[in-house]
Amino acid sequence: MPVLVASDLDRTLIYSAAALALTMPDARAPRLLCVEVHEARPLSYMTETAAQLLTDLGDAAVFVPTTTRTRKQYQRINLPGPAPKYAICANGGHLLVDGVTDPDWHAQVQGRLAEQCAPLAEIQDHLMATASPAWVRKHRIAEDLFAYLVVERELLPEEWVKELAAWAENRGWTVSLQGRKIYAVPKPLTKSAAMHEVVRRTGADLTLAAGDSLLDADLLLAADRGWRPGHGELADANWTAPMITALPERGALAGERILREFLKACRTETS
């Protein structure tokens, strides 16, 4: 039976320049590979060591990139190793098979959202009415599934985030603050549901997962084993659970460590 590895990407396996956390002396910094270009500029990186580990993982397991990114944002990324057959985008709203969205899965997701939570338009109206132009730089709707704001983090009032989270909770939505983005996501829109669908299709016997944010918690809990880096929302909250390993590494070196752990678990399973 194959091993399935469902991993978050941003700030888990790939990193912006600001998130690399290269704290060692410059002369000892790891060599980096650019894995995403946007508007002709390099945007995301992993270490060359991590790139080789990911290539090895692609040969050892069913690797499923699992991201809150939209399909368009995901398709900018050029990961090393074999092209993944499956990818999970829009926090589980789209299941890509050989790069193409599965319409049946997407229809199922839309049905659950219509039944179980307040409509996106209500959330969008609330964000427009309460978020101040003094600290909001962009309002965005992702795939007609969820909303997010790009903010000036140093100006963002903590109390506003708490009030938004409480308001959203009562409407079946969750709020996640990641870097300069605040996400409002329907609770039924989960990475774990999409991962379970890939497990069903592949017959995987062991599931491994990694992620750094609140939106990854359900994915980690749904896997047989999970890892979180020493940075991000989950680390800030000191979040843990049975079968979840909290790693000390931060930034790009955490990405390397996560991939080593994936490979070690795969090799143990198949030995």
N, C-alpha and C positions, 0 to 999 in steps of 0.2 A: 504494500500500500504506500502511496506517495506521502511525503511530508509537505504540508502547505504552510508557507510563510506569508503572513499578511502584515505588511509594515507601513506605517505612516512614512511620509517623505520629508516634508519641511521640518527642520530642527530635530529630525530623528535620523534620517540617512543623508539628507542633503542640507546645505547651509548657505545662507546669504553671507556676504563678507562681514556684516555686522554681527552675525551669530556664530562665527567660527570659533571664537573664544581661544585664540592662539596666545596662551599666556607664557609660553616658553621663550627664551631668547631667540631673536630673529634667525640667527644662524642654525638653530636647531628646529625651526618650524618645518612641518611636513610638507612635501610637495603636493600641490593641489591640482585636481582635474576639474575644469569647468564642465558642468552637465546641463546648464540652461543658459540660453541667450535670449534676451528680450529687447526689442527695438535696437538691435545691433550692439547691445552691451552685455557683458557677462553678468549673470545674476546669481546662479547657485553653483555650489562646489561640493566635492567630497575629496578626501585625501586619495592619493594614488593607491595607497594600501587598501583603503576601503573599496576602491573601484575593483581591485583584483579579488577581494573577498566577495563582493557582490557577483562578479563573474563566476566564481567557484560555486556560490550559492545557487545561481541559475541552473547549474548542471546537477546540483544535488537535491533540489526541491522544486515544488511549484511555487514560484515567487510571484506574489500578487501585490503590486503597488496599491496602497489604500490611502486615499487622500480626500481632503475637503475641497481641493481645487476643482474648478470646473474642467470639463473635458478640454476646452481650448487651452487653459493654463497647464494642464497635465501634459498635453501633447507638445509643449515647448521643451519638455525635459528629455534629454538624450542619455539614458542610463547605460552604463557598460553592461556587457554580458548578453545572454540570449534575450530576444524580445519577449516580454511576458505575454502569454496567451490571454490571461485575464488581468484586468485592472479595475479598481473600484474608485469612482470619482464622485464629486458632489456629496461627500459624506455618506455614500451608499445609494444615492439617487440614480446613479448610472452604473451599470455593470458593462464594461467593455469586453468584448470577445474578439480577439485579433484586431483590436483598435476600433471596433464598431459597437455602438451601444445596442444592448439587447432590449428590443421594444417591449417584450412581455414582462421583463423585470421592471422596467420603468413604469409600465401601466399598473403593476401591483403596488409599487411605492406610492404613486399618485392616489390610488384608491385608499390606502391606509391613511395618508395625510388628510384627505377629505373627510374621513370618518372620525379621526381621533384628535384633531387639534384645530385651533383658530386659523383662519386663512392668512396667507402671506400678506395680503393687502392691509389687514388690520395691524399687523406688526410694522409694516413699512410706514403706515400713517403715523403710528406712535413714535417711531424713530424720527421721522421728519418733524414732528411737533415738539419733541423734547430734547433732541441733540442740538447743542449750540454750534453755530457757525464759527465761534471763537476757537473751537478745538476739533471740529470735524472737517476733514479735507475732501472726503468722497463718500457718497452713498451708493451702494451697489446691491443689485439683485443677482443672485447666482443661479442660473439654469431654471429660473422660475420656481425654485424650491426653498431658498432661504435668503437672508439678507445679511450684509455686513457693512460696517463703517471703517474707513481708514481715518485714524485720528492722530493728533499730536499728543503723544503719550504723557509728556510732562505737564500738559495743561488739562488732562482728562480728570474730572472730579470722581474720586472713588465712590462717593455716595451715589452718584448718578448710575454707575454700573450696578451697584447693589440694588437700587430701586428698580432698574430695568430687569434684573434677574428675577426679582420677586414678582413683578408684573407679568413677565413672560411665563413663569412657572405656572401661574393660574390659568394660562391659556394653552398649556401643553407644549411649550417651547423651552429651550435652554439657551443660556448665554455663556459665551466663552471669550476671554480676552487673551489674544495671542500676539505679542509684539505690538504693532501699531494697528491691529485689526480687532474689532469687536464683532463676533458672530452671533446672530440670533438664528437658531436652527430648530426645526420641529423635533420633538422627542422621538416620534416614530421613524425619523430619518437617521438610520444608524449604519455605521460601518460593519457592525457585527452581523446584522441581518444579511447583508450582501456577502460577507465572508461565509456564512452558513450555506448560502446558495452555491458558492464555488466549491465548498466541501462536498455538497450533495452531487455536484456534477463530476468532480474528480475522484470521489471515493477516498479522499485523504484520511489517513488513520491517526495522524498527529498534526495539531495546529499550533503554530508559534506566532507571536505577535509582538510589536513594539510601537510605542508612541509616547508623546510628551505632553499632550494637552487634555483638557477635560473631555473633548470630543473623541479622544482615543480610549477613554476608560471602559466603555462597553466592549470595545474590540479586545482589550487586554483581558477582561473578565471572561469573555466568550472563548478564548483560546485555552489550549491545554497548559501552555506556559507563556509568560509574557515578561518583557523588560521595559523599563523606562529610564531615560537618562537622568543625570543629576541637575538638569535645568528644566524650565518649563512649568506650566500650571500644576501638573501633578507633583513635581518635586517641591514646588513652593508650598503646596498644601500638605506635604509629607504623606501623600496618598500611597497606600499599598494594600495588598490583598494576598490571600493564599495563592501560591504558584506564580506570583509576580516578583521579579527581582529588581530592586532599586539600585541602579548603578551609580558609582561616585563620579564617573567621568562626565564632563560637560563639553558642549560644542562638538566640533568635528571629530575629536577623539572618542566621544561617546558613540558616534556613528560607527567607527571602527570596532569598538567593543561589542556593540549590538550585533554586527555582522559576524564577529568571531563566535558569539554565543549561539547565534542561529546555526552556524556550521557545526559547532561542537554537538549541539542537540541532534542535528540531522545525522551526523556520523555515528552517534551513540545509538540512534534508532535503527540504523541500517546495518550495524556491526553484528 
